[in-house]
Structure formats: C-alpha cells, structure tokens
C-alpha cells in the first residue's frame, strides 16, 4: 500500500513537472500539486529510510510543515515521558556525591576498617552482656504466657491479671535500661540492639494481652454461640483455624514472637508452603546483598560521618549546627535509606518466607508522600498497625478526640525514640523527643500550605534535615564527651 502510494506520488510529481505540449502551463501543474498536497490537510507522508531519515526527492512538495500543537513542557500537551530528565538528575546526583567522596578520600585517606566494627559490639571478647540480655528476655515472655493461661481457666481475676501484666511490661522496659545504663562492659551499639529487642517484645506482649482479653470478653458474652461454633468446627475435617483458649501454647507464642509483625492474631494468614527455590535464589543473593548493605552503612559512617563529627569537636552551639548538619545530614540520610531497604524489604521478607507468614506488607509508597501524616502512616506498617489497633482506636472508643489520639501516638513514639537513643549513650538531651513532637506542627504546616509535588519535596526535606540530624546531635555530643574528656583529664 505504501509503495503504491509512493509510486503514485512520484507519477503525479513527474506529470506535474512535465512541460505542457497542448497549451498547458506551469501554473496548472502547480495547481494540481497543491490539490494533491492539501486534500488531507497536511503534507503528504514522506518516505523514510532504514535510519528514520527523510528520503528527500527531487520534487519541491513540502508545502506545509506546521500544525496546531503545544510545547512539550506545556501542561496542555499531554506529554509525560520525562525519563531522560530523571536519568540526568541521577547522573548529576552521582557526580556531585562522587566529587565529595573523592575530596574525602584525598583529605582523609581510606578510613574504612571492618575489623574495628567488632569493637562497637564488644569491649571484652569473653563478655557478651547484650546477648545475655536478649536471652533473659524469654523470662518475660514466659511470664506473660503463664498469666494468660491462668486467666483462661479462671485461676486469676481480670484485675489481678492486669496488675501482673502491667508489672511485667514495666519491667521489660526498665530492666534492660538499668543494665545498659549501669553496666560498663556493654557498648552503645550492643545496648541499642538489646533495647530494640526489648521494645519489640514489649509491643508484642502488649498486643498478646489485648487480643486474649478481647477473646475472653467475647467468650463471656456469648458462651452458647461459642459452644455451637466449636461443635461445628470440630466436625469439619477441613477446619484448621484455632479458637481461644487453644491458642495458648508455647508453639503459638514463639511463632508470634519471631513473626515479622507486632500485632497478635489467633490465626495469621499463612502462605501454602516455603518456596525453597525462592529461598535458595534469594537467600544466597539476599544474604550477600544484606552483607554488602551492612558493610556499606559501616563504610559511610567511618569514611564520611566520623570526619564530619571530628571537624566540629565543640559542644553544640547555634553557630555549629549548620556546619555539622550540612556535613552529616546527607550521609546520615543515605544510611537511613539503606537501613530501610535492608530491614523492611530484605530481612523481613526473608523471615516471612521461612515462617510462611502471608502478610508481606511491611511498607507502602511513603516516597510519594505529599504530607507528613501520610509518611508516618506508610513507611513502617508493623508499627502503624500496632498504634492504630492498640493505641489510637482504643483512645477514640474511650471518648478522646482524633487530635488527642493522634497526639498520644506521637508522644508514645517520641518516648521510644528517646528511650532507644539516650539510654545507650548515657546522656539525656531530649532532642529525639523534641524532633518527634515537632512532627505535629510540621504536619499541619505542610498539609495547610503545600500540595502535590511541593508537599512531597517538603516531606523529603524534613527527612533529610529532621530526625536524622537530631540523632546526629546525640552522636556528636557523645563523641565530644567520650573523646575530649580523657584528653582534658590528662
């Protein structure tokens, strides 16, 4: 079809350009050419060669080369393929950071020392206080289990059970904090890891107690219906669901403690099988990737953050905030991003596959957040589900307003942020607490004055210079106090 059209066009061009013998004139030929060109409203489709270049003929037939259209950057054009510009931004980002990295190497040399990382976890190779703390945590889990067993059979009243659970949960937070604060042989990194384990245990056992309490309340309210449902369930061979109090077993408890979730259920969604090929393929590559990401985080800390802190060896003053923040905010933010991918995508998915845990939604698209509230609701789904289920909704049911419930959630989060930073470093500055509580007015400002891409940019800016800088303040002061104090004493 295209060849015939092209040949026909050639014939028309040759006919139009041939001199007239029967009294015809050149204007008549040109008139015929205009009719051929203008019939479709546009210039005829030109033949192209294999490289996409226009095949230029001998005839002058390109009479129209313009049409009604908008510029690509105009919103009315409908154009949306900016992949090249995005690639340009990535290249510029890499080049700018490569320049800083090269300047760092030229000025300080190679500071990365993987062997030195061991000293962050252990002061004495024969003393493992953080590991001992983690092992002792089993006592509190067993205590909560025994309380629930006795509540299920009526050996304890609900008031006594509440008191015992309260003492157990309070001890979970206080005992490791006292050990980390008073024991000299434990390192700050070891303290952080131990306190994180105890914090997770606190949240899990809080949920474990709540769900079992709800089951007892439901059972007390409808004993007849529960008995009938139990007979039907026992008669069906295909039923595999667990009902209260059959869930009160050590197997069920420790499955929950190791599962990648903070919210307890009697019947978790389970995947049908463990995909061995998936684990073999992802396990080898994933383990190598996890080791690489771990080493990358350590390298960024040793090569980039430590020199930035050493260059500002003064207690924090307003004049020094910008210098330390500019020197440490970007690498600290990169470490946070690497840590997010390493933990929420790599580690939690591997654990979920091994335990056949079906709910793999550990995060949502927080990077598209256009508000601070959306970010906090989507970047850490396990914590968000726990706060919503065991803190926010219970406050609403007790008559609190949404603003008060939301403020309470931020207060609890601020407490745990301060708990995980101040105690291991043995210094209380309340910067993490203040930075977390500052999210409330910041969320109002961003939601009120920024929309769309501007809101997303404001969220990213708060992530880069917000909470990470507050953590960096603690690290800076810890470095000053522990490195300058011996020097000043001598």
Residue, then its C-alpha position, 0 to 999 in steps of 0.5 A: x500500500x505504501x509503495x503504491x502510494x509512493x509510486x503514485x506520488x512520484x507519477x503525479x510529481x513527474x506529470x506535474x513537472x512535465x512541460x505542457x505540449x497542448x497549451x498547458x502551463x506551469x501554473x496548472x501543474x502547480x495547481x494540481x500539486x497543491x490539490x494533491x498536497x492539501x486534500x488531507x490537510x497536511x503534507x503528504x507522508x514522506x518516505x523514510x529510510x532504514x535510519x528514520x531519515x527523510x528520503x528527500x526527492x527531487x520534487x519541491x512538495x513540502x508545502x506545509x510543515x506546521x500544525x496546531x500543537x503545544x510545547x512539550x513542557x506545556x501542561x496542555x500537551x499531554x506529554x509525560x515521558x520525562x525519563x531522560x530528565x530523571x536519568x540526568x538528575x541521577x547522573x548529576x546526583x552521582x557526580x556531585x556525591x562522587x566529587x565529595x567522596x573523592x575530596x574525602x578520600x584525598x583529605x582523609x585517606x581510606x578510613x574504612x576498617x571492618x575489623x574495628x566494627x567488632x569493637x562497637x559490639x564488644x569491649x571484652x571478647x569473653x563478655x557478651x552482656x547484650x546477648x545475655x540480655x536478649x536471652x533473659x528476655x524469654x523470662x518475660x515472655x514466659x511470664x506473660x504466657x503463664x498469666x494468660x493461661x491462668x486467666x483462661x481457666x479462671x485461676x486469676x481475676x481480670x484485675x489481678x491479671x492486669x496488675x501482673x501484666x502491667x508489672x511485667x511490661x514495666x519491667x521489660x522496659x526498665x530492666x534492660x535500661x538499668x543494665x545498659x545504663x549501669x553496666x560498663x562492659x556493654x557498648x552503645x551499639x550492643x545496648x541499642x540492639x538489646x533495647x530494640x529487642x526489648x521494645x519489640x517484645x514489649x509491643x508484642x506482649x502488649x498486643x498478646x494481652x489485648x487480643x486474649x482479653x478481647x477473646x475472653x470478653x467475647x467468650x463471656x458474652x456469648x458462651x452458647x454461640x461459642x459452644x455451637x461454633x466449636x461443635x461445628x468446627x470440630x466436625x469439619x475435617x477441613x477446619x484448621x483455624x484455632x479458637x481461644x483458649x487453644x491458642x495458648x501454647x508455647x508453639x503459638x507464642x514463639x511463632x508470634x514472637x519471631x513473626x515479622x509483625x507486632x500485632x497478635x492474631x489467633x490465626x495469621x494468614x499463612x502462605x501454602x508452603x516455603x518456596x525453597x527455590x525462592x529461598x535458595x535464589x534469594x537467600x544466597x543473593x539476599x544474604x550477600x546483598x544484606x552483607x554488602x548493605x551492612x558493610x556499606x552503612x559501616x563504610x559511610x559512617x567511618x569514611x564520611x560521618x566520623x570526619x564530619x563529627x571530628x571537624x566540629x569537636x565543640x559542644x553544640x552551639x547555634x553557630x555549629x549546627x549548620x556546619x555539622x548538619x550540612x556535613x552529616x545530614x546527607x550521609x546520615x540520610x543515605x544510611x537511613x535509606x539503606x537501613x530501610x531497604x535492608x530491614x523492611x524489604x530484605x530481612x523481613x521478607x526473608x523471615x516471612x518466607x521461612x515462617x510462611x507468614x502471608x502478610x508481606x506488607x511491611x511498607x507502602x509508597x511513603x516516597x510519594x508522600x505529599x504530607x507528613x501524616x501520610x509518611x508516618x502512616x506508610x513507611x513502617x506498617x508493623x508499627x502503624x498497625x500496632x498504634x492504630x489497633x492498640x493505641x489510637x482506636x482504643x483512645x477514640x472508643x474511650x471518648x478522646x478526640x482524633x487530635x488527642x489520639x493522634x497526639x498520644x501516638x506521637x508522644x508514645x513514639x517520641x518516648x521510644x525514640x528517646x528511650x532507644x537513643x539516650x539510654x545507650x549513650x548515657x546522656x539525656x538531651x531530649x532532642x529525639x523527643x523534641x524532633x518527634x513532637x515537632x512532627x505535629x506542627x510540621x504536619x499541619x504546616x505542610x498539609x495547610x500550605x503545600x500540595x502535590x509535588x511541593x508537599x512531597x519535596x517538603x516531606x523529603x526535606x524534613x527527612x533529610x534535615x529532621x530526625x536524622x540530624x537530631x540523632x546526629x546531635x546525640x552522636x556528636x555530643x557523645x563523641x565530644x564527651x567520650x573523646x575530649x574528656x580523657x584528653x582534658x583529664x590528662 
